[in-house]
Amino acid sequence: MTNTHLESGEGHGTREGALAGIVVLDLGQVYAGPYCTHLLRALGATVIKIEPFDGEPIRWRSSGATSGQAFLMLNAGKQGVRLDLKKAQGKQLFLDLVQQADVVVENFAPGVMDRLGIGWDVLHASKPEVILASGRAYGNHPAAEGMRGMDVTVQAMSGVVTTTGFPHGAPVKAGPAVVDFAAGSHLTSAVLAALFQRERTGLGQRVEVAMQDAIVPTLTSNIAGLLEADGDFPERTGNRHGGLALCPYNIYPVTDGWIAILCLRPKHWTGLCHAMERDDLAEDPTLATPAGRVMKMDDVDAAVTAWTSGLTKGQAFRQLQAVDVPAAPVRSLHEVIHDPVLRDRGMLNEIGEGERACTVLGSPLQMGASPTLPVTPAPLLGEDTDEVLRTLLHLSQADIAGLREDNVI
């Protein structure tokens, strides 16, 4: 474990996280890499975000160099270093930082790390204990050589786009960036496993997550439906179950919007029939099983729609909760970001003051013995360069000034 005097967010001295003492060099870009390091920071790691002179691409999404809300949400609590890795001095500074680090996270295009002279072979030779975590679109495979990808293109390649939308409509991308964040979550798991294995072996390793590999498991219902189908199977099922194996399973209209309802267990179906006051449906033997209801899916959906159409979201939701039927109102994003449960659990937080006030993400990884650490706002571009070089590499102020004059930092 690397020792460092740098603190991972506020209160580090009294509320150490599970990864206290672990130092992560974050070369991540946009969502996948930065989300991985966001989760590691929330677990207590010190994360040093290393960016080129114009910053990582997500900074470009706003008029200011550091004010983009997406950047602020994913990079709070990290320390910011500006470093030109294309210069020999910049590369050497990075390798010096690797000596003080435990993990390097990157999701550059294939080959970039090697071209910069800081690929796995170099890092491993420099420090055998270091872990290199790499995010890729399609992974290290001959057929994917040279292929680049981002969330929407991997959605298209992996089948997410073709399974989203309604049967007779055009394919639609998923609304959220599901691929990026699935990949970032998986990459975090790989890093934690590598850290655990290093405790046994003393050696680091390279871990890799391909975005396509991370998202394909989310298509389990769709793929299962296709494999089980006797003949053609619709790739797009709208708001119905992706494998057409459950019914009711849909988004139904109410007087003030929409509500999601599904029936998985027998008690859910009987509970729904009770709420709808449709004992005739509950007593129909052909509707007693999911397969039977799927065979009469249009009729079942019509019956549910007739009931929900006369209720508000709140009325339908309360009645369904009372009979233990899985349901939820379809909420707007405005409602979601003001949700008291998300706020109380720390998934959305307001931090900073004045121009640096912002909304930031929390972590879904809740650990009772090591509370999630509070955070400071995301760093300005290169904000902590001097402190990191002074503290980790023991450079003098004159040395740092010389590097800045040479445009290395």
C-alpha positions, 0 to 999 in steps of 0.5 A: 500500500502506498503511503501519501500525505495527500488527503482523499477529500475532507475529513480523511483523518477521521473517516477513512474509507475502505481504500484509504492510502491507495493512490490512483492516477486518473487518465480517464476521459468522458464517462467510463474512466472517470466514473471508475475513479469516481467510485474508487475515490468514494471508497477512500482512494486518493485520485489524481486526475491528470489532463493535457493542457486543454483538459479532457474532452468533457470540459469542452462541453461548456463555455468555460474550461471547468464549468461543465456540469457533467465534468463537475458531477464525475470529478468532485474530490479528485486532485487536478494535475496538468501534464504534457505526456507528449514531452519527455519531461512530462512522460518522466514526471508521470513515471515518477508519479507511478512510483508513488501510485497503486493504480493507473486508470485510462480509457484512451483509444487503442494504442495511445498509451504505447505511443506515449511510451507509458503502456503496460510493459513500461509501467510494469517494468517501472513498478511491478506492483502497479495495476493498469486498468484499461477501458476499451470499446471492444477489447483486446482482440484481433478482430477489433484492432483499430476500432474505436467506439463511444457509448452510442456506437457501442450501443449500436454494435452490441444490440442495445439500439436495435432492441430499443423502441417499438416493433414497427418504429425505427431503432432508438438509442437508450436515453442514458449513457448505459454503456459508459457507466456499465463499463466504468462499474465493471472496471471498478470491480476489476481494479478491486479484484486486482488490489485484492490479488496483489495482497496475496502475490505482491504483484500488480496486473493489467485489467481490461473491460470492453464496453461491449462486454459490459453491456451485452449481459443487460440484454439477457431477457432479449437474448433469452426470448430470441433463443427460446422463440419458435420462429421469428422474435421481435427485436424491439418490444417497446415498453413490454418485457424484452423477452416477451416472457412477462405480462402485464409488463408495460408503461400504462397511461394515467390521467396525469402521465404514466405508470410502470406495472409488472407482474412476476409472481402469482400474487402480483397478478391476483393483487392487480386483479383485486385492485382493478376489481376484476375477479373474473380475470383472477379466476380465468385459468388461462391467465393464471400463468405468465405464459398464458397471459403472454398469449393474451397480452393485448387483452391483458394490457387493454384491461390494465389500461382501462383501469389506470386511465381513470386514476392519477399516478398517485392513486394508482401507485398507492393502490398497487403498493397496498396489494404488493404489486411492483409499480412506479410512477414515471417521473420527470428528471426534475422530479428525480433530481429533487427526490428526497431519498436520493438526497438523503442517501447522498446520491445527489449532493450540493457542494461548494460555494459561489462560482464553485457551487455545483451538484455532484454524484454520490456513490451507490457503494454503501459500506457500513464500516467505511462511510463514503467520504465528503468531497470538494468541488472538481479541480480547476484544470491543473489546480493541484499540480504544484501540491502533487509534485511537491508532496509526492515527488518532493520537487522544489518550487524552483523545479516546478517553476522551470517545468511550467516555463517549459510548458511541461505542466 
